[in-house]
Amino acid sequence: MPAFTLVELLIVVIILGILAAVVIPQFNKTTDEAKLRGMVTNLEHIRKQLDLYELQHNGALPSLAQFTSQMTTKTNADGTTGGTPKFGPYLNMIPTNPFTNLNDVSNGGVGSSSWYYDESTGDFRANCHASHSTY
């Protein structure tokens, strides 16, 4: 039965370490790309639903203060939820931003929330990092 020397075992461990150093960053890159694709898909869906909301509400957009309720529950033509509303819901829930794991919406500066929404223009975008605010 052949036996392995300490030097041979150390060489194997070093080779495995080098392989791990090469492979692990590739997994991290793939994870970030998947998060980015998920975020872009969420943005496309929300923007389409905002367009539908605007169309059904005579050109009006959801208010920032009522954004979540106006997008996730049925609404009347004036945006209220009382009585027997017939429009919506447009989203089941505000999606979680995969980079922050939150679903908060504001109109503050980059990093102040997961999503940015401007009720006067309907602009909806990622707000978690400066590089994501262009999507």
C-alpha positions as CSV (number, residue, x, y, z in Angstrom):
1,M,0.0,0.0,0.0
2,P,1.5,3.3,-1.0
3,A,1.7,6.0,1.6
4,F,1.6,9.8,1.0
5,T,4.3,12.0,2.3
6,L,3.6,15.3,4.0
7,V,5.0,17.2,1.0
8,E,2.6,15.4,-1.3
9,L,-0.4,16.2,0.9
10,L,0.7,19.9,1.1
11,I,0.9,20.1,-2.7
12,V,-2.6,18.7,-3.0
13,V,-4.0,21.2,-0.4
14,I,-2.2,24.1,-2.2
15,I,-3.7,23.0,-5.6
16,L,-7.2,22.8,-4.1
17,G,-6.8,26.2,-2.5
18,I,-5.8,27.7,-5.9
19,L,-8.8,26.1,-7.6
20,A,-11.1,27.5,-4.9
21,A,-9.6,31.0,-5.3
22,V,-10.4,30.8,-9.0
23,V,-13.9,29.3,-8.8
24,I,-15.5,31.1,-5.8
25,P,-15.3,34.6,-7.4
26,Q,-17.2,33.2,-10.4
27,F,-20.1,32.2,-8.2
28,N,-20.2,35.6,-6.6
29,K,-20.3,37.3,-10.0
30,T,-23.1,35.0,-11.1
31,T,-25.1,35.8,-7.9
32,D,-24.8,39.6,-8.6
33,E,-25.8,39.2,-12.2
34,A,-28.9,37.2,-11.1
35,K,-29.8,39.9,-8.6
36,L,-29.5,42.5,-11.3
37,R,-31.6,40.6,-13.7
38,G,-34.3,40.1,-11.0
39,M,-34.2,43.8,-10.2
40,V,-34.6,44.8,-13.9
41,T,-37.5,42.4,-14.4
42,N,-39.2,43.8,-11.3
43,L,-38.7,47.4,-12.7
44,E,-40.2,46.4,-16.1
45,H,-43.2,44.9,-14.5
46,I,-43.9,47.8,-12.1
47,R,-43.5,50.3,-14.9
48,K,-46.0,48.5,-17.1
49,Q,-48.5,48.3,-14.1
50,L,-48.0,52.1,-13.5
51,D,-48.9,52.7,-17.2
52,L,-52.0,50.6,-16.8
53,Y,-52.9,52.5,-13.6
54,E,-52.5,55.8,-15.3
55,L,-54.6,54.7,-18.2
56,Q,-57.4,53.5,-16.0
57,H,-57.3,56.5,-13.7
58,N,-57.7,59.3,-16.4
59,G,-54.0,60.1,-16.5
60,A,-53.5,60.3,-12.8
61,L,-50.6,58.4,-11.1
62,P,-50.6,56.8,-7.7
63,S,-49.5,59.3,-4.9
64,L,-46.3,58.5,-3.1
65,A,-48.0,58.5,0.2
66,Q,-50.6,55.9,-1.0
67,F,-48.4,54.1,-3.5
68,T,-48.5,50.7,-1.8
69,S,-52.2,50.7,-1.2
70,Q,-53.1,52.1,-4.6
71,M,-51.0,49.5,-6.4
72,T,-51.9,46.5,-4.3
73,T,-55.6,47.0,-3.7
74,K,-58.6,47.7,-5.9
75,T,-59.2,51.4,-6.5
76,N,-61.8,53.8,-7.9
77,A,-61.2,56.0,-10.9
78,D,-60.1,58.8,-8.5
79,G,-57.6,56.5,-6.7
80,T,-59.6,56.0,-3.6
81,T,-60.3,52.5,-2.2
82,G,-63.7,53.0,-0.6
83,G,-67.0,51.7,-1.9
84,T,-66.8,49.1,-4.7
85,P,-63.6,49.9,-6.6
86,K,-63.3,48.2,-10.0
87,F,-59.6,48.9,-11.0
88,G,-56.6,46.8,-10.0
89,P,-55.0,45.5,-8.0
90,Y,-51.9,46.1,-10.1
91,L,-49.4,44.3,-7.9
92,N,-49.8,41.6,-5.3
93,M,-47.1,43.4,-3.3
94,I,-44.3,45.8,-3.8
95,P,-41.4,43.5,-4.8
96,T,-38.3,43.3,-2.7
97,N,-35.2,44.9,-4.1
98,P,-32.7,41.9,-4.3
99,F,-29.8,44.2,-3.3
100,T,-31.4,45.5,-0.1
101,N,-33.9,42.8,0.7
102,L,-36.5,45.6,1.4
103,N,-39.5,46.9,-0.5
104,D,-39.7,50.5,0.7
105,V,-40.5,53.3,-1.8
106,S,-39.6,57.0,-1.4
107,N,-38.5,60.0,-3.5
108,G,-35.3,60.6,-1.5
109,G,-31.7,60.4,-2.7
110,V,-29.8,57.3,-3.7
111,G,-29.5,54.9,-0.8
112,S,-32.5,56.4,1.2
113,S,-34.8,53.5,0.1
114,S,-34.9,50.4,-2.1
115,W,-37.1,52.0,-4.8
116,Y,-37.5,55.5,-6.0
117,Y,-40.9,56.9,-7.2
118,D,-41.7,60.4,-8.5
119,E,-45.5,60.8,-8.4
120,S,-45.4,63.8,-10.7
121,T,-43.6,62.0,-13.6
122,G,-44.3,58.3,-12.8
123,D,-40.5,57.7,-12.7
124,F,-39.9,54.4,-10.9
125,R,-36.4,53.1,-10.5
126,A,-34.0,51.3,-8.2
127,N,-32.7,53.6,-5.4
128,C,-30.3,51.3,-3.6
129,H,-27.0,52.2,-5.3
130,A,-26.0,55.0,-7.7
131,S,-25.1,52.5,-10.4
132,H,-28.6,51.0,-10.2
133,S,-30.5,54.3,-10.4
134,T,-30.1,54.3,-14.2
135,Y,-32.2,51.1,-14.7
